[in-house]
Structure formats: C-alpha cells, structure tokens
Amino acid sequence: MKDINWAIIGTGRIAHTFAEGLKGTQGARLYAVGSRTPQRAKQFADEFGFEKAYGSYEELVKDSNIDVVYIATPMSSHYKDTMLCLENGRNVLCEKSAALNGEELAKMLDKAKEKELFFMEAMWMKCRPVYLKALEWVRAGRIGTPRYLKADFCNLVKYDKSDRLFAPECGGGALLDLTVYPLTFALDFLGQKPEEIVSCTHIGKDGVDLSNSLILKYENAYASIDAGFELPCINRAVISGDKGSIVFADWFFCCCEVTLYDDNTEVIERLEIPNEVNGYEYEIREVHKCLNGGLKESVLVPHSSTTAVMEIMDKCRENWGMKYPGEE
Ligand SMILES: NC(=O)c1ccc[n+]([C@@H]2O[C@H](COP(=O)([O-])OP(=O)(O)OC[C@H]3O[C@@H](n4cnc5c(N)ncnc54)[C@H](OP(=O)(O)O)[C@@H]3O)[C@@H](O)[C@H]2O)c1
C-alpha cells in the first residue's frame, strides 16, 4: 500500500483530534494544512509536523501532491469547500453532516462522479470494529428479526453565541451535529426507508434546534432517537429482536464494547476492542484502502447511506419549519 498524503482544511477542535489520529496511523503522511489565516496554518503545521502550511483553502487545493483533503470546517462550509477540492482534482473526506441539506449533498456527489474523484462523509462510527461486528450479528440472524432500536446522543453544552453549534449561519443545531449519529445507526440496522417519521424539537432563541426526538416507524420495527445540547446522558444504544438483543456501551458511536444477549437476557458474547490510536484510525485506514484500490466510494460509508440520512434530516427540519440562511 502506498503512503497517503493527507491535507486538512480548518484548524478547529476536530482537526486537532483527527491530526492525532493521522500521526498514529501507518501509511498516513501529514502533508499539508490550510487555514483562513496563515498564522493558524503555521501553528497547526508546527504542532503536528505537517510539511506545508497554506494561508488559504484556495492555495492548498492547488497542491497536486495531496492525495486527499479532510474537510474539518462547519456544516455551512462543507458544500463550498468540497466543491473547491473537487474542482481542483482533490479527493475528499468531509466531516459530518456532509452538507446542510439534500440539495447540496446531491450536487457534491454529482461533482465527485463527474470528476471521477473519491468522496466520503467522515462518519467514523461506521468504520469501527464493534459497530461492524454488531452489523454482522444482526445480518447473521443472531437476534432474530430486529423489532426495536434505541440510540441517543445528548450532551450538556453551555450556551456560547460564538460557538458554531448555536449559529444558524454555521449550520448549527443538534440535528446536523448529533442526531446524524443515531439516525445513521438506525438506518444501518433497520433499513434506509422507514415508513413514517415522527419528530419534535426545541428550537432555541438563535433559530437552531437545541434538542430533538425522533421515532422512525418500519413495517415490523421502530427506532427511538433523542439528541441535544440540553441533557447529560450516557448515550447507550440497544437493538432488540425476537431472539435477543445487542447493547453498545456508553457513547455508543465511539465505544469499544458491544454485547450480544439471548432472549432471556443472558450474555452470549461480549466483544471489547480498545482503540489502537484514538479511534479515528479506522476511518483513516478505510480511506487508505479506497484510494489504494482506486475506489471512488467507500463500501463502509457509501453515498447512499449519507443521502438517506440527509433526506430524513431535511424532512425533520421541514416539519419544524427550521431553515438555514440561504435556504429560503
Ligand atoms: N468526527 C467527530 O468526532 C467530530 C467531532 C466534532 C465535530 N465534528 C464535525 O467537524 C466539523 C468541525 O467541527 P469543530 O467542532 O471542529 O468546529 P470548530 O472548532 O468551530 O472548527 C471549525 C474550523 O473551521 C474553519 N472555518 C471555516 N469557516 C468557518 C466559519 N465560517 N466559522 C468558523 N470556523 C470556520 C476554522 O478553521 P480556520 O480558521 O483554520 O480556517 C475553524 O477552526 C463539523 O462538521 C462537525 O460536525 C466531527
């Protein structure tokens, strides 16, 4: 496998965590970082040992030594940043949620196809070993027919007007930031097309959702999802079928432990796989595998999955009457 020259655009919170992941992952070369300000690019490059520091995203994408760009900017910038990369011939790993809405996402995917470039949403949960093991158990019928799923992602986040989480102009709100995880989880385990979606929300004074609750109804199953900035929760996840259940440990989307129970709640199997780096190594390896294999789309995080999740998030916002600037 060839080493991959990584570039990052945006030097915020997750960019730091991801750079740590790159540093510890074999085959990843910390090549370039781009920031809107040259000083921040230089500081970030020095901190992690990137070879190049660019003072604008536009300059960075011109560098043809880059194999893939990791987009770590707010949701409202994903569309323009992805288009900038693709127009300049760069493969993309774009942070979740991949876009503000389905219309933007469809244009991004069309552009990747037109340019014959790789695009993947950075839904790292879907690359994690315990997640893949649970999918394997369900597909092998170990819990029988899945009937019920519960998954939450709630946090207590102190209000800060300047934080992108509360800013409509940054694509703020719990839906795109948090709900995207349990929703992706539900569609993976119960199917991409629920028959009915019921949702409610609490919209804050800045016009973005602070918390939300979703029920997805399927022919023989339903999923219940809660997410938001207003509740401290332990965020476990459960999938129950007529022959057993699967329980993900606390913070299900990044946990290292998953347990299979029988229909009498006896433990059948428990799997614990500690992170080798910081948990991001699995999605980094998935990108390496795709690029080295000439794939334009990941099997673990396919475009169809990102699209199905986005369609439901669009429906929820339509139901709540919540629009982002420019969506009028
Ligand atoms: N996978 C995960 O575990 C995970 C965790 C947290 C967040 N995320 C996702 O990662 C993305 C970034 O989140 P974050 O928490 O890292 O955000 P953040 O701390 O606010 O950082 C975002 C960075 O984007 C750049 N940027 C470009 N346009 C901007 C604008 N208009 N306003 C503010 N910053 C702008 C800035 O970098 P420069 O100034 O250097 O250009 C900024 O530092 C989001 O899509 C989020 O959903 C993923």
PDBQT file of the ligand as one rigid body, heavy atoms in Angstrom, charges set to zero:
ROOT
HETATM    1  N1  LIG A 401     -15.979  13.175  13.846  1.00  0.00    +0.000 N 
HETATM    2  C1  LIG A 401     -16.118  13.740  15.032  1.00  0.00    +0.000 C 
HETATM    3  O1  LIG A 401     -15.898  13.107  16.083  1.00  0.00    +0.000 OA
HETATM    4  C2  LIG A 401     -16.476  15.177  15.116  1.00  0.00    +0.000 A 
HETATM    5  C3  LIG A 401     -16.392  15.842  16.336  1.00  0.00    +0.000 A 
HETATM    6  C4  LIG A 401     -16.648  17.204  16.364  1.00  0.00    +0.000 A 
HETATM    7  C5  LIG A 401     -17.014  17.852  15.201  1.00  0.00    +0.000 A 
HETATM    8  N2  LIG A 401     -17.134  17.176  14.031  1.00  0.00    +0.000 N 
HETATM    9  C6  LIG A 401     -17.509  17.868  12.782  1.00  0.00    +0.000 C 
HETATM   10  O2  LIG A 401     -16.357  18.595  12.340  1.00  0.00    +0.000 OA
HETATM   11  C7  LIG A 401     -16.729  19.857  11.776  1.00  0.00    +0.000 C 
HETATM   12  C8  LIG A 401     -15.995  20.971  12.510  1.00  0.00    +0.000 C 
HETATM   13  O3  LIG A 401     -16.337  20.933  13.879  1.00  0.00    +0.000 OA
HETATM   14  P1  LIG A 401     -15.403  21.574  15.019  1.00  0.00    +0.000 P 
HETATM   15  O4  LIG A 401     -16.081  21.284  16.302  1.00  0.00    +0.000 OA
HETATM   16  O5  LIG A 401     -14.003  21.178  14.828  1.00  0.00    +0.000 OA
HETATM   17  O6  LIG A 401     -15.589  23.134  14.686  1.00  0.00    +0.000 OA
HETATM   18  P2  LIG A 401     -14.674  24.360  15.133  1.00  0.00    +0.000 P 
HETATM   19  O7  LIG A 401     -13.882  24.014  16.330  1.00  0.00    +0.000 OA
HETATM   20  O8  LIG A 401     -15.552  25.539  15.138  1.00  0.00    +0.000 OA
HETATM   21  O9  LIG A 401     -13.622  24.483  13.923  1.00  0.00    +0.000 OA
HETATM   22  C9  LIG A 401     -14.020  24.710  12.611  1.00  0.00    +0.000 C 
HETATM   23  C10 LIG A 401     -12.856  25.286  11.819  1.00  0.00    +0.000 C 
HETATM   24  O10 LIG A 401     -13.323  25.534  10.506  1.00  0.00    +0.000 OA
HETATM   25  C11 LIG A 401     -12.729  26.701   9.975  1.00  0.00    +0.000 C 
HETATM   26  N3  LIG A 401     -13.801  27.578   9.458  1.00  0.00    +0.000 N 
HETATM   27  C12 LIG A 401     -14.069  27.836   8.163  1.00  0.00    +0.000 A 
HETATM   28  N4  LIG A 401     -15.105  28.642   8.020  1.00  0.00    +0.000 NA
HETATM   29  C13 LIG A 401     -15.535  28.931   9.264  1.00  0.00    +0.000 A 
HETATM   30  C14 LIG A 401     -16.585  29.747   9.767  1.00  0.00    +0.000 A 
HETATM   31  N5  LIG A 401     -17.407  30.415   8.962  1.00  0.00    +0.000 N 
HETATM   32  N6  LIG A 401     -16.751  29.819  11.096  1.00  0.00    +0.000 NA
HETATM   33  C15 LIG A 401     -15.948  29.141  11.933  1.00  0.00    +0.000 A 
HETATM   34  N7  LIG A 401     -14.921  28.354  11.511  1.00  0.00    +0.000 NA
HETATM   35  C16 LIG A 401     -14.717  28.251  10.182  1.00  0.00    +0.000 A 
HETATM   36  C17 LIG A 401     -11.902  27.326  11.084  1.00  0.00    +0.000 C 
HETATM   37  O11 LIG A 401     -10.543  26.979  10.805  1.00  0.00    +0.000 OA
HETATM   38  P3  LIG A 401      -9.535  28.048  10.162  1.00  0.00    +0.000 P 
HETATM   39  O12 LIG A 401      -9.797  29.322  10.890  1.00  0.00    +0.000 OA
HETATM   40  O13 LIG A 401      -8.229  27.451  10.440  1.00  0.00    +0.000 OA
HETATM   41  O14 LIG A 401      -9.837  28.159   8.705  1.00  0.00    +0.000 OA
HETATM   42  C18 LIG A 401     -12.354  26.621  12.339  1.00  0.00    +0.000 C 
HETATM   43  O15 LIG A 401     -11.324  26.470  13.279  1.00  0.00    +0.000 OA
HETATM   44  C19 LIG A 401     -18.255  19.907  11.873  1.00  0.00    +0.000 C 
HETATM   45  O16 LIG A 401     -18.786  19.462  10.651  1.00  0.00    +0.000 OA
HETATM   46  C20 LIG A 401     -18.602  18.899  12.965  1.00  0.00    +0.000 C 
HETATM   47  O17 LIG A 401     -19.864  18.314  12.808  1.00  0.00    +0.000 OA
HETATM   48  C21 LIG A 401     -16.853  15.861  13.975  1.00  0.00    +0.000 A 
ENDROOT
TORSDOF 0
